[in-house]
Amino acid sequence: MRTTRPFVVLYRAFFAQFFVSESVTSDHQLRTAAIGVMAFLMTPGLLLPILLSGRFEFAAIRFPAMLEPLIRLMASLFITYGIVSMGVIAAFTWDALGFDRRDAMVLGPLPVSGATVISAKLSALAVLLLSGAAVVNLMTAVPFAMVASNHTGATAAAQHFLAHMVATMCAATLVFCVLVTMRALVGMIGSRRDAMTSLVQFALVSAVLCFVVLAPTGVDVVQGRHSEARFFIVSIPGWIPTSWFLGLYEVIRGTRGAEFSSNAVTAIEATLGSIVIAILATIAGYRRQLQLALTPSASAASHSSARVRRALARLIVGRDHVARATADFIVATVARNRPQQAPIAMNAAVGLALVVAGLAHSGGIATLLRPRTVVLWIPLVLAYWATIGLRASFFVPSELPASWTFQSNALSRSRAYWSAVRAALVALIVSPAVAIALALGFLVGWRVAVWHALIVSAILVLFVEAMALTIDFIPFTRAYPPGHAKLKSRWPLYLFGMFAVAVFPTRYELRILADPMSLLRMVAWIGVAIVVLEVIGRSRALKWSVTSAEEVPDGLSSVTVLSIGNALHNAAGN
């Protein structure tokens, strides 16, 4: 009988890990999300050359001398886009870039050599890199080559296409290998690795969203006086990797120049060096990653920031021991578990992209020096989207055995659970937002910053009270149908919520900023609304239950529960 080699089995398993996750209950839903991510990454790159085709046509007919600088600028944009797109793909599959606990439990007892395991892992990583980068960069290479060589023939189009694919693929390889190296190094750290992972995901998603927001404003060609044209080009420093791969792009395209040749050599050396370092890091971290995966550290919940937030949550709930324990459980779970941190990081990245877009539309960094809506709304926007992500994380089961602890020992009906959720939200969301609002004092003045911090805290407490009304169970303790947050279908509601929480209050605050009594009245009215929601929340809190819902929706994204416990109970009764 023919048997499959261990290398092939391991390669297939490692590649499949890129599209599965222990934090969701449906691999189908995760694959659907992966397709959505790829569609999101391909769409801007496909549309941008088409949107700029008129400017290329204008430059080619009226000002031929401007065509080459325009091509180089657009090539720089697409190289940068390839870098950040590959970064997002790596962020989406971050946990599978290294060896995790499941790998350790499965591979540890098996008589498989380390060389086979590492070679299979590297092969899966190479296929992910080539497939992901090729799909994204191919969608930009074809329209860009056609637009850039509209009046120069098929040979020039082929040169544009080849140069574009080689440069962008090498750039994607560089960033992917750097991230694989980072994943290997983080995997060898015994503590804070989950926080570092979430920080990397936040940075990469923010980078691609900011690129999508800022790229359309990065180039402009307008007709000036005396039949001249004005062309805005952002100078790229030579130490930035984009300039290296732009040199490689120009050399392949046939452009002469010592600067391009030097940058092309640097690009090739950096790419080959990153590949070698990534391979060595994977080999060096193999045993260490498996060892740490079998003994995950829970020390993240004991670090200073987590201790402060846990103490603040306990202070808010008062002397209720059940509420204190539940709040401590919620804050500690968020602090130490990657599945809970991922939606928070992703949604916070959306907030950061909106902040960057607002600053870019209003005049850039100089806008930060005076109180305006795009400045004062920063803590509110970041806190709003982080709250949306935190609420989504509440539905992600982290330790389902904890639900048995609550069901066995906790009260079935109590206001303590609602109080704990509200306190945890305040500790996790309001305190960082107030710190950001106070930090704006270095830019807009301390008087404005102190008033704004007071208003921010009031608005966010009101928002937290409203969010607590949408939770009727202890977070992290029940399975859920994936996609519960329904961001794709509810985005108008989320967008309106952002205006209600961040935009409208900030604009009203700016109108009364010079009148302390009006500011106090604003805070007082928000306080009245908080009291109303507090009363509603306390009345609804007794409807909470620590037991799971009896009815679960059907479909590919549903959770199937076997009622074995009920059957045993009925049998015992008979």
N, C-alpha and C positions, 0 to 999 in steps of 0.2 A: 504494500500500500504506500502511495506517495505521501510524504509528509512535508509540511511547510517549514522552511528554515526559521530558526529563532529570530534572525535579523528581520525577516519580512514581517513576522508577527508583531515584533516590537515596533517596527516602523509604522505599521498600520495603526497600532494602538496609540502611539505618540501623536500621529497626525490627527487621529480622531479626537484626542484630548483638546485640540484647539477649538472644537465645536461642541463641547460638553462642559457642564459646570455642576459642582455639588450644591451650589446656592440656589438652583432652580429645580422645579419638579418636572420639567418637560424639556428634553433635548430638542424637540421640534420647535418649541418657542425660541430657544437659544439660536438655532440655525436660522430661523426667520429674522431674528434680531441681527445676526451676522450679515444676512443678505441686505437688510436695511442699511447697515453701516457701509457696505460696499457701494450701494446705490447712492448714498449720501456723498461718499468720497468721489465717485465718478462724475456726478452731475455738474459740479462747478467747473471741473477741468474740461468737460465736453462743451459747456456753454460759453466759457470765457473767450476762446478764439473766435467763436461765431459772433459774439457781441462786439468784438474788436475788429471784425473784418472790414467795417467801414473805415476805420482809422488807417488800417494797412492800405486800403485802396486809395485813400486820400494822400498818404505819404508816397505811394508808388507813382501816382500820376502827377501830383503837383510838386512834391519835394522829394525826389529820389534819394538825395543825400541823407534823409532822415530814416530811410527804411532799415538800414543796418543797425543803428542805435535802438530803434524800436524792436527789432527782432531780438537783440541781445537782452533788452529789458524784459521782454515777454519770456525768453528762455530762462532768465533768472527767476521769474515768478513761477514757472512750471517746475524748475528744479527744486525750489523751496516747497512748492506744493507736493512734489513727490516725497520730499523728506518728511514733512509733517503728516502726510497720508500714511506712510509706512509706520510712522510713530504711533498713529491711532490704531492701526492694525495690531501692532505689538502691544499696545495698551489693552486692547480688547482681549488679547490672548495671553496676557502677562503671566498669569499663574502657570500656564502650560509651557512657557519658555524654559522653565527649569524643571527640577524633579520635586514632586510634592509627596504628601503623606501616602496617597494611594499607590504611587510608584514604589515607595519604600515597603509597604505591606505586601505588594504583589511580587516585586522583584527580589526582595531580600532573601526569602527562602529558596528561590529557584536556582538551579545549577547553571546560571548564565554568566558568562564572563563580563567583566566591566567594559572591555573593548567593544563587545557586541552591543551592549546597552548604549554606550556613548555614541557609537557610529550610527545606530538607529535613530537616536535623538537628533544628532546633527543632520541626518538625512531628512528627517521630518521638518526641521527648522529651515533647511535649504528649500524644500518644496514650498513651504508656506511663504518664504521670502519671494521666490521666483513667481509663484502664482499671484500673490497679492500685488506685488509691484508691477508685474507685467499687465495685469488687468487695468490698474489705475493709470499707468503711464501710457498704455496703448490708446486709451480713450482720449488722452490729451495730444499724443503725437500725431495722430491722423489728421484731425482738423487743423492743428497748428501748422503742420507741414503744407497742407493745401492752401491755407491763408497766406503764409509767409512767402510761398513760391508761386503766387498767383500769376505773375507776369514773367517768370523765369524758366518755365518748362518742367518736364517730368524728372530730368536728372537732378535739378536743384531740389525738387520735392523729395526725391529719394535720399539725398544728402541730409536734408532737414530731418527726415524721419529717422535715419540711422543715428545721426548725432543726438537727436532728442532721446531716443531709446537708450543709447549707451550711457549718456550723461545722467539721465534720471534713474536708470537702473543701478548705476554705480553709487549715486547719492543715496538711494534707498537701501542699498547693501550696507553702506557705511553706518547709517543711523540704526538699522536693524541689528547689526553686529555690536554696536555700542550698547544698545538696550539689552541684548542677550548677555553681554558682559556684566552690565549693571544687575540684571536679574540673577546671574550666578553669584555675584558678590553679595547682593542682598540676601540670597539664600544661605550664605555662609555666616550671616549675622544672627546671633541668637535672640536678640531683642530688637524691638521697634521696626522689624522688617515689614509688618503689615502697614504701619503708618507711612513708611517710605514708599511702599507699593502704591498706596492711595495717592500720595503726593505726586508720584510719577504719572499716574493716570490723569490726575487733575491737570498737570502741566501739559501733557500731550494733547488732550482733548481741547484745552484752552487754546493751544497753539493752532490747531486746525480751524477752530471756530473763528479765532481772530484773523487768520489768513483769509478765510472766506469773506469776512466782513471788510477787511482792508484792501484786498487785492484789486477790486474794481476801481479804487481811487488811487492806485499806484501808478497809473499812466494816463496821460491826457495830451491830446494834440489839438490845438486850436489855431485858427487863422488870425494873424496879427496884422499890423499896419504894413503898408508898402509890400504887400504880397509875401510877407515873411510868415514864418510859423514859430510857435513857441512850444518847446517840448520839455516836460518835467521828468527828470530822471533822478532817482534816489541813488546816490553813490553807495556802492557796496564795498566795505573795507576788505583788504586782501586776506585777512585772517579768517574771515567767515567762509565756511565750507562751500556756500553757494558760488563764490567767486572761483573756487578751484574747479568745480564741475562746469561752470560756464566756460573756462579755458579749455576743458576737454571737449565741450560742445563745439567751440569755434575751431579747434584743431581738426576735428573729424569733418567739419563742414568745409575745411580748406582755407580758413582765414590764417594769414601769416601774422606773426608778432611774437617777440620774445616773452612778453608778459603772458600771453595765452599758452605758449609752450611750457613755461615754468609752472603755471597753475595746473596744466594738464598732467604734468609729471607728479605734482603734489597730490592731485586727485587720485591717481592710480596708486601711489604709495600709501595714501591714507586708507584707501579701500582694501588693498591687500593686507596692510597692517591690522586693520580692524577685524578682518576675517581670521587671521592667525591668533589674535588676542582673544576673540570670542571662542575659538576652538580650545585654546589653552585654559581659559576660564571655566569652560564647561567640564573639561577633564579634571581640573584641580578641584572643582566644587562638587564633583559627583558624590563622593563618600560623605563629605560634610553635609551636603543638602539632604541626603537620605537620613543621616543621623539626626539632624535637627527636625526633619519632618516627622519623625517618630516621637519626638518629645517637644511638641509645640509649646512655646512660651506664652504664659498669660500675664507676663509682667507689664504689658502695655497699660493695663488698667491701674497699675500702681505708680505710674510716672506722675510727675508733679501736676501737669495740666489735667490729667484724668482725676487725680485726687482732689484738686480744687473744684472741679465740676461735680464730682460725687458729693463733696461736702456741701456745695451750694444747693444741690437737689435735696439732700437730707434736711438742710435748713429750711427750705421752702415748705416741705410737707409737714414740718413740725414734729410732734412727739408720737405720731402714729407709727408704730413699729412695722406694720405690714406695708404701709406706704413708703417708709424709709428703705425697707429691704427691696421692694419692687423698683423704686427709683434707682437704687444702687445697682440692681441687676441690669436695668436698661442702659445706664451710662457706661457701666463696665463692659457690657456686650458690644456697644458701639466702639469703645476704645480698643478692644482687643481682636475683633473679628473683621476679616477682610470682606466677606460677603455684605456686611452692613455698611462698610465704608465706601464701597464702589458706587452705589447710586448717589450717595452724598457728594462724592468727588465729581461725578459726571454732571450732576445738576448745578453744582457750584461753578463748574467750568462754563456752563451756559450763562450764568450770571456775570462772570468775568468778561465773557465775550460781549455781552450787552453793554457793560461798563466801558470797554474799550471802544465799541462802536459809537457810543454817545460822546466820548471824549474826542474821537477822530472827527465826528460830524460837527462838533462845536469849536474846533480850533486846536486840538491837540493838548499837549501837556500844559501849555500856558493857561489853559482854562482852570486848572487846579488852584490857581492863586487867588481866586475870588469866589465867593459863595454863589453858586448857580445850581440849577436842578441837576445837571449832569455830575456835579461834585457832591452835593449833599445826599443824593440818592444812592451813593455807592454802598454804604453799609446796609441799607434797606434792600437793595437788589440782591446783593450777595446773600444776605440772611434769608430772603424770600425763597430763592431757588435752593439754598441749602436745606430749608425746611421742607420743601417739596421732596427733595431727595431723602431726607430723614424719615418723612412719613412713608415713602416707598420702602425704605429699609425695614420699617416696622413689620411689613408683611413678608419679609424674607426670613424663613425659619433658620435660626442659627444652631440652636441646641434643642431639638424637639424633645429630648428627655426632660428638659426643664418644665415642659407642660405637665408631665406627670407629677413633678414635685409640687406645682401649684395646685393641680387638681386633688392631690392627696392631702395636702397640708394647709392650703390657704382657704379663706372664707369664700364661699360660692358667690355671695353678693356683698359688695362693700364699696364705699366711696374711695377707699385707699388706692385702688388701681387707677382710677381717673386722676386722682391727685398726684400719683407718681408719674404718670405720663406727662401731665402738665408741667410738673417740676423738672423732669428730665429735658423737656423741650426748652424750657427757660434756661436751664444750665448750659445746654449744648448750643443754643442759637443766640440768645439775647446777650449773654456776656461777651462773646467775641465781637458781635456787632457794635456794642457800646464802646469797646476798646478801639475799633476802627473809627467810630465817630469822634472819639476824643483825639485820636491821632491826626484827624483833619485840622486840629488846632495849629499844627505847625504850618499849615498852608493858608487857612482862612481866618485865623485869629482864635484865641482861646474863649472869648465870650461867645462867639457863634458856635464853637465846638461844644461847649458845655450845654448850652440850650439845645443844640441838635442832639446831643447824646441823651438828654432827658426825653425829648420827643421820640427819638428812635426806640428807646427802651419801652415807652408807653405803647407805641404802635405795634412793636413786635410782641409784647405781652398780650395785647388784644388779638393779634393774629394767631398766637400760640393757643389762646383760649378757644378760638374758632377751630383750629386744627384738632385740638383735643376732643372736640365734639364729634369728629369723624372717626375716632378710634373707639371701638367697643370691646376690646380684648387686650390682654397683656401682650405687648410686642414680642416678636421673635418666637412665640411658643405654639404657633399653629401653621400647618402647611397652607399654601395658597395657590390659586390658579395663576400661573405666570402671566405677566402683563396686566396685573390688577390696577396699576397706576393709570393705564390707558392714556399715556402722554400723546400718542398720535391722534387719538380721537377727541381728547379733552384740551388740546392746546389753546383753543379760544378762551376757555375758562381760566387756564393758567395765565394767559396773557392779560386778561381782564383783571385777574387777581394781582398781577404785578403792578398794573396802573393804580389799583385801589390801595395797595400797600405802600408803594414806593413813589409813584409819580405825583398823584393828586395831593397827598399830604405834604410832600416836599414843596410843591408849587405854592400851596397855601401858607406853609411856614415862611417861605421867602417873602410873601406879601406882608406878613406881620412881624418880620424879623426885628424891626426897630422898636417894637412895642412890647415890653415885657408882660404887661397885663393881658394882652391878647394871646401871647404865648402860654401864659398860665391858664387862661380859659380853654385853649386848645387841649392842653394836657388834662384839664379837669373833665372836659367832655369825653375824652378818650377813656379816662378813669371810670366814668359812669357806664360807658359801654362795656368795659372790662367787668364791672360788678354785675351787669345784666347777664353776660355770658357765664360768669361764675355761678350765678344762681341757677341758670339753665343746666350747666354742667353738673352741678351737685344733684339736681333732681334726676338727671338722666343717668348718673353714675350707678344708681342701684339696679339699673337694667343690665349692667355688665355681667359677664359670666366668664369663668376660667375654662369652661368646657368648649369644645370645638363645635362649629356649626354642623347641624345634622344633615343639611342638604348641600351638596356640592354640584356646581354646574357640570354638564356633560361636555364632551368635545376633546380634541387633542390636547388642550391646555388644562384639562381638569385633573383633579386628584381623586384617585379611587381609594376608598377606605374599606377594609375588610372588617366587618363588625364581629370579630371573633370574641371580643370581650362580652358583648351582649349575649352571644350564643352560650358561652360558658356560664354566664350568670343565670340564664334561663334553665340550663341543664342542672345547675346546682339547686335552683328553686324547686325543680321537679323531683 
